Amino acid sequence: MNHHDDNSFQFNTLAIRSGHTRSFEGEHAEPIFLTSSFTYQSAAEAAAKFSGESAGNIYSRFTNPTVNTFEKRLAAMEGAERAVATSSGMAAIMAVAMTFLSQGDHVICSRAVFGSTIALFEKYIRKFGIDIDFVDLMDVSAWQNAMCSQTKLLFVESPSNPLSEVADIAALSQLAKQHGALLAIDNTICTPIFQRPLQLGADLVIYSGTKYLDGQGRTLGGAVLGSQALLEEVHGYVRTTGPSMSPFNAWVLLKGLETLRLRMMEHNRNALRLAEWLQQHPKVHAVHYAGLADHPSHALAKKQQTGFSGIVSFEVKGGREQAWTVIDQTQFISITGNLGDAKSTITHPATTTHGKLSVEAKQAAGISEALIRVSVGIEDINDIIHDLSRGLDLIAL
Ligand SMILES: *Cc1c(COP(=O)(O)O)cnc(C)c1O
């Protein structure tokens, strides 16, 4: 049944059919190969597999058929030559850093990245003699000014969370190429449904599969995608050091991919409806969603993305007390830091995801006490709006 890997299929078919080769059992759904190692018919076959003379599974830290199905399907959806799965999104970022950086190298990272990404570079990469600069993702000249002869990696999360700011990926790709550096894009928020960084010139795409790829809050997972040559190196790192994805988690994520497009279209639709509703609400001071025409990244987002995804942030009139009231008055929206779930989630960035930042750093990052982040789920949008209006109605002007 190798025609399932036929890349001439259209996107919707790839999302459902690619990556799986039916076994001799004739199974319809993709099987879960919960096995740590694999056996051989003979000592000679074992020797050939270990030497790399013949292809095949040896040990699940190296390869596993279920993990491989997930990797092939995600690569097909991204239009990438290859994907390597990891145990989490952070493991994917660490794999890129450890594979491609050496002592004396320099990294430029967008300032508004996931909190653990900053900690990963500052605490665990810097100590190996690798220098890191953080710059404003929207300001191409800041990236240009930060470049030096040691720069090996440009790391960007676009669009950013929670403010939905967008980096000019094609411009950063040109800059990276001029200096022989790699450009890695954390595409967790857009997924391949709304953005294909490789087509814009990026070298590597990174996912936290924990978010939209699973989309139902069940498992951690991650992936790195790109050319066969680069990913062969990433795979070498992962198979040796062990942040491999478990077969069960790969199966959960694989099933997530089958409905990814449907879910993303609905997240996108609901988020725009919510952003527009918030924008006209008298108790709302500002709304941050690139799908709105007055957002500073709207034009660029429209050019390089086919959707704006599901993260909407807004500032209430007032401060922490008013923001917490809106959060505490919700009845079904989950108060949790996670995002990208079918269930809507709500959080107060200043005291949770960005709570460790200094007052000045919060200010520089645009994280005010009045800011609320909603990861807009795929429940009925009128119910979501009603749940948020409970607290907003209580705010005194
Ligand atoms: C959650 C997240 C990560 C980290 O992923 P984990 O799966 O939690 O390790 C990295 N980047 C972005 C944009 C994220 O939202």
The ligand as a Gaussian input file, in Angstrom:
#p B3LYP/6-31G(d) Opt

LIG

0 1
 C        4.371000      25.136000      24.257000
 C        5.335000      25.730000      23.338000
 C        6.645000      25.256000      23.257000
 C        7.153000      24.133000      24.141000
 O        6.518000      22.939000      23.836000
 P        6.315000      21.735000      24.897000
 O        5.634000      20.711000      24.084000
 O        5.519000      22.288000      26.033000
 O        7.684000      21.332000      25.329000
 C        7.495000      25.840000      22.342000
 N        7.086000      26.844000      21.551000
 C        5.821000      27.327000      21.601000
 C        5.421000      28.428000      20.696000
 C        4.909000      26.794000      22.499000
 O        3.670000      27.292000      22.559000

